[in-house]
Amino acid sequence: MYVGMGDGEVIEGILTGGERLDKALALASDLSRERVKALIAEGRVSLDGKPAEQPSAKAPEGAHFRIDVPAAAPAKAAPQEIPLVIVYEDEHLVVVDKPAGMVVHPAAGNPDGTLVNALLHHCRGQLSGIGGVARPGIVHRIDKDTSGLLVVAKSDAAHAGLARQFAAHDLERAYLAVCNGHPKPPWGTISERIGRSDANRKKMAVLPKDSSRGKHAVTHYKVLKELDGCSLVECRLETGRTHQVRVHLSSIGHALLGDPLYGRPNSQVREVLKRLNFQRQALHAATLGFIHPITRDQLRFSSDLPPDMEELIDETGHSNR
């Protein structure tokens, strides 16, 4: 049950037991688990009139819960008239083809010029508030130097529905990458936990399977074309962890070309990268498919490789024509 409060809302209901508390509350409220955890930490969640304290505790069967959700704070990001490639848009969501080099949301070192700044102008401020003041509408993100498709929510209902699909790994996401060498076998599945690297906090790393840190991650890869010293690879994601494709391919000895964090180019392609001035990871979010969170229509979008990756493939594919 939702009760408007003018400056926020109250969500109340009865819990079903058997799940972690944060998961049970997320399912019952349509909020994300991370949002639920934050509200618990702020003392805004109660069970049978008592403050909830442990998100990981087992949800008590039949308990009455109350969540006081504050009104979304005004976005601090300023609208900016920045060109966007809009693939699809309706009153609930927008799908954008992001260029390499554009940061998704404002952060330290990137206060403006981001996708959020551009969307605030394009959508006249009509973006969901669930993502917080710094990133309205953002349900998922891709790295600054990764190009390709991204879906953004314009309403809280769309945001919640898309977040559920991401959490359940129900979306179709395929990336095209150019990696060092020729993976053997030319197709396979990488199922390795990913978490923050102990050696370099700016990097993610594959962790032991029994680690208490990090998150389970699964990437299915397939070599589409063997090139000179490198390969064009399709990567389909079951999960969406930070730097997932970059970390997983690097972990099997085939880091992405141009990736400054996870690998160095082999001698066969180093001169090509220098000649082309190719200075980003060769990664493109090429396919995005999901169920529209409001209309329930099945949507699927594709994005062609950007010119810089096309040129890289052309320059490293001469002997394979």
Sequence and secondary structure as in RCSB ss.txt:
>XXXX:A:sequence
MYVGMGDGEVIEGILTGGERLDKALALASDLSRERVKALIAEGRVSLDGKPAEQPSAKAPEGAHFRIDVPAAAPA
KAAPQEIPLVIVYEDEHLVVVDKPAGMVVHPAAGNPDGTLVNALLHHCRGQLSGIGGVARPGIVHRIDKDTSGLL
VVAKSDAAHAGLARQFAAHDLERAYLAVCNGHPKPPWGTISERIGRSDANRKKMAVLPKDSSRGKHAVTHYKVLK
ELDGCSLVECRLETGRTHQVRVHLSSIGHALLGDPLYGRPNSQVREVLKRLNFQRQALHAATLGFIHPITRDQLR
FSSDLPPDMEELIDETGHSNR
>XXXX:A:secstr
 EEE SSEEEEEEE  SSSBHHHHHHHHHS  HHHHHHHHHTT EEETTEE   TTSB  TT EEEEEEE     
 S        EEEE SSEEEEEE TT  SS BTTB SSSHHHHHHHHTTT   STT TTSTTBS    TT EEEE
EEESSHHHHHHHHHHHHTT SEEEEEEEEES  SSSEEEEE EEEE SS TTSEEEE TT SSSB  EEEEEEEE
E SSEEEEEEEESS  TTHHHHHHHHTT  BTT TTT    HHHHHHHHHHT  S  EEEEEEEEE TTT  EEE
EE    HHHHHHHHHT GGG 
